[in-house]
Amino acid sequence: MLTDQTIRIVKETAPAVAAHAEAITRRFYALMFEGHPEVKAYFNQAHQHSGGQQRALAGAICAYAANIDNLGALGPAVELIAQKHCSLGIQAEHYPIVGKYLLLAIVDILGDAATEEALAAWGEAYQFLAKIFIDREQAIYDEQAALPGGWNGYRLFRVDRKVEESDVVTSLYLKPADGGLLPTFKPGQYITVRVDHPTTPTSPRNYSLSDRPGRDYYRISVKREAGLTDDVPGGLISNYLHDEIDVGDTLEVGPPCGEFTLDVDQVGERPVVLLSGGIGITPLLSMLHALAEEEVAAPIYFLHAARNSRVHSHVDEVRQLAADRDKLATHVVYDQPLEDDLVNGHCDGDGVFDAARLRSLLPTTDAAFYFCGPKGFMTNVARDLRDWGVDEADLHFEFFGPKADLAPAAADLAPVGAGS
């Protein structure tokens, strides 16, 4: 346990660290990548370039300091980060590297304010937190390896099928190249894909599994990320998977990870609401398939927002599931509908899932809500559901990329690894 003195010093110095948190994290990454360039492969450089990773780590540091005398409040965030670290293959030997350069960055930015006493306290606090992560991550690795067909690290998978789901989304059906067993996973989890890109070294990427557990394949549905301008290219790996990977090719794949999951066995008779925006549909599709397969007693609401019919993926798949089950209701809205989208019944309405529309579609706030999508979509949905009175314990969500702060208080830690 941390000593009372360490807790006191960290809390006393936390405001000074918080005031310069982003400067510290920017300096930290620069120092660490210079001293240990091999760890750069664990970090999504697009998130580094945007500053998202630096902001995420700054938020994590501030949250830890604010809750250092109440670490139980950080439990869910610790699990999120541990799962992310395991998806990237982070090991115990990486933690001393991070600790070393974090303290050096604090010294560089705070100067004389970083006293020996303060550095000793922050060093002890870091080691304590590192031990929590190391122990949890080892448990996750052990759980992965113990599953029938389970593995750690990377395993070769063959692309069995490749299906265009919309103008921008393509599904890849992956089977183990060795013909061995495929371990089950929890609906909502993701796998890690590592690509040996021919021109640009890249970090691994996380992609949500978009079909239910129990199949003889894993399915990922990848959105082609377009460039913002001619000078700002699109997603390097997403475009590579779309354009260069064909049926029969192999990919290196890490085992399923992630804490944004739905336990079908725990679903009673309360409604389950699955709310997605854009490519955020992928983990919710896995949940929807799992719920439909088990024929749960609970009413299911599948609500999806997209730009228009050209980019709306998995349309027929969802419609077929709804047609086969009485207790599954679906609703689709487009915020930029094409000329014939509304008249041809491609969607049930134009606009967004604002508070008024959610209240008109859903009979009660007493439901389990799972939602995923772009940041703006997530921010609005979280705000509207809270304003409607939905219990915080019933809000389950996931961001792609470094986790933004949707919580009403800034007590969330954020992932420091590469985003999905």
Secondary structure as UniProt FT lines:
FT   HELIX           4..19
FT   HELIX           21..35
FT   HELIX           37..42
FT   HELIX           45..50
FT   HELIX           52..66
FT   TURN            67..69
FT   HELIX           71..74
FT   HELIX           75..88
FT   TURN            92..93
FT   HELIX           94..110
FT   HELIX           111..113
FT   HELIX           116..146
FT   TURN            148..149
FT   STRAND          155..164
FT   STRAND          169..176
FT   TURN            177..178
FT   TURN            187..188
FT   STRAND          190..194
FT   STRAND          205..209
FT   TURN            213..214
FT   STRAND          218..223
FT   TURN            230..231
FT   HELIX           236..243
FT   TURN            247..248
FT   STRAND          250..257
FT   HELIX           264..266
FT   STRAND          272..277
FT   HELIX           278..280
FT   HELIX           281..294
FT   STRAND          300..306
FT   TURN            309..311
FT   HELIX           315..324
FT   TURN            326..327
FT   STRAND          328..334
FT   TURN            339..345
FT   STRAND          349..350
FT   HELIX           355..361
FT   STRAND          368..372
FT   HELIX           375..388
FT   HELIX           392..394
FT   STRAND          395..398
//
